[in-house]
Amino acid sequence: MADEGSDLQALVECMDFAAIKHRDQRRKNPNKTPYINHPIGVARILAKEAGVSDLKILQAALLHDTVEDTDTTFEEIEEHFGKDVRQIVAEVTDDKSLPKMERKRLQIEHAPHISHEAKLVKLADKLYNLRDLKEIAPEGWTPERIQDYFLWAAKVIKGLRGVNKVMEEALDEISLQKVYWQNHSRSDEIHCI
């Protein structure tokens, strides 16, 4: 079993790898936040809020968008971080060759069937994104588009239930706050959160 020092080194190496891969990317918010803040934030949610200390899950959180959004390959992830990390990243990666609406539909369909580890990463990713949307909208996003994202995310989250009570409660709270804040009255959508 690896010691704490080597785990910390491996985590920092992974963070460096992700930072290099995302170095030229920015979030779509008005502040153009460096994109790397997102995967670091997802890993932070897992470690600090959800109590996850498994190195492979934290590494997968840092790498969860690299294949989808950079020139990184699954083979490269396996070479640097091992087969288990590659598998978790693969489970949370959308196939960008598919149309956007199909990718969104598949996230809902696949959520209940991914591994426990991938569900943790996916929950933290959704929590980060929903918190971000609540604070500041990406440029060009209307209130309706934000609301649609919250409703779609609720459907994905429904398939991820049962893996981490802390994150699930945080997602419930932020989703309901957003629904009520928008003064949305479609109660059937609220119940799927």
Sequence and secondary structure as in RCSB ss.txt:
>XXXX:A:sequence
MADEGSDLQALVECMDFAAIKHRDQRRKNPNKTPYINHPIGVARILAKEAGVSDLKILQAALLHDTVEDTDTTFE
EIEEHFGKDVRQIVAEVTDDKSLPKMERKRLQIEHAPHISHEAKLVKLADKLYNLRDLKEIAPEGWTPERIQDYF
LWAAKVIKGLRGVNKVMEEALDEISLQKVYWQNHSRSDEIHCI
>XXXX:A:secstr
   HHHHHHHHHHHHHHHHHHTTT B SSTT  BTTHHHHHHHHIIIIIS    HHHHHHHHHTTHHHHSS  HH
HHHHHH HHHHHHHHHT   TTS HHHHHHHHHHHGGGS HHHHHHHHHHHHHHHHHHHH   TT  HHHHHHHH
HHHHHHHHTTTTS HHHHHHHHHHHHHHHHHTT   HHHHTT 
